[in-house]
Amino acid sequence: MNKPTTSTIQFSGEIQNKKGAWSRYAAAEDLFTTLLEAEALDKNLNKLSLITQCFEQALEQALIAAYKGSSVSEIAHRFLQRILYRINRLKLFWYDDLKLYENERSYYLQGIRDKIEGAWQTWETQHFDLFALKKLKVEESLREEARNDLHSKPSEVGLFFRDQMGKAGYRRLLEISSLDGLVEASQLSRMLGGVSNEIHATLTKLFLEEYGNGRLSRKHSTFFETMLNEFNMKTKPEAYIDTVPWEVLAGINHSFLLTERKRYYLRYIGGLLYTEVAIPSAFRNYSSAAKRLGFSESAMGYWELHIKEDARHGPWMLHDIALPLSERYPSDSWELVFGYKQQRLISERAGGAIARSARIADSGFRAENNI
C-alpha cells in the first residue's frame, strides 16, 4: 500500500495553516490524490484517517461556500468540480497505467461523489421551475426550443469569439476544449447498452459517426488532435486541465451523472438534443475566428466537421429520438425539456467562462509583446 510518509502527514496537517482559499483547496486536492492512488483504499481507510479528515473538512467548507453562501465562490466551485471529475474519469479507460484504476469501485470515493453531486444538483435545479416544466406540452416545446436555438443570432459571447478573439485566445480555446474534444462522445457510449429499437438504432448511428465508423482517421477526436498539432500543442488528454474553468468541468460532470443514472435517461436525451442543435452555431464562430486569424484548414477542421455533421444530427435527435421518447413516456416526458433547458444553461455558462479565459490570454499576450 502507498503509506503516507512523514512529509505527507505534515503536509496534511498544514492544510489549515495555509493562507487563502486557493492554497487550502490546492492542498486538499493533493490529499485527495494520495487517497485516489492508495492501494486498496477502502481496506486501508483507518491508516489514512488523518488524510481523510483533512480532505473532508476542506470538502465541507467548499460545499458551503459554493452552494449555500450568499455569493458565488469560484474557487470552491473549481475545487469541487475537479474532485468530481477525477472520480468520474475512472469510468473511462484511457490506455494508461492500470494501477490508476485501483479504486474505481471504491465505496469511499462513491460517497464523496454522491455528496458533491447531491449538493451541486440541488443548486443547479434551483434555477428552474419544475412545476411549470411539468405542465408544458412537451412535443410543442421541444420543437420550439430546437427551432429557436437553430436559428438564434450570435450572443455577445459568440460575437467575441467570431470578431474579437486573438491568436492567444484561440490557443486558450483549444486548451480548454481539448479536455472533452480528445475523448469526445465517450459518455454517449455508456447509453448504448440494453434492448434495441428504432430509437436505440438512431442513437447508435449518431455514436458511430462520432467515432468515425471505426476508422481512427475519421474519429472526431482525431480532428481535434490535428488542430492541436497545427499549433505544436500537447495532444495528451488532460494536458491542459489546469486551464479548464469549473463551468466547463461542470458540463462534463453533468454528462457523467446523467449517463450513469438510467433514471435520468430522458434528461440526458434532452441535453444531447440541445448540444446537437446548438453546436453548429457555436462552432461557426470558432471557425470564423480561425479564418479571420489566417489559420489553415487543419487548425479548424474539427469545427468544420461538426458544422456539417451536426446539421443532420440535430434533426435525428429531435424527430427520431426525443419526440418518440415523449410518446413512449408521456408522464415523464417533461424531463426531456428539463434536460434541454438545463444543458443550455450549463453550456452558456461554460461558453462565458471560456470567453473570459480567452480574453485574459489575449491581454497577457498583448502585455508581453507591448501591443
Summary of the structure (lengths in Angstrom):
residues: 371
radius of gyration: 21.5
end to end distance: 53.7
largest distance: 63.0
contacts: 1156
relative contact order: 0.11
helix: 76%
strand: 0%
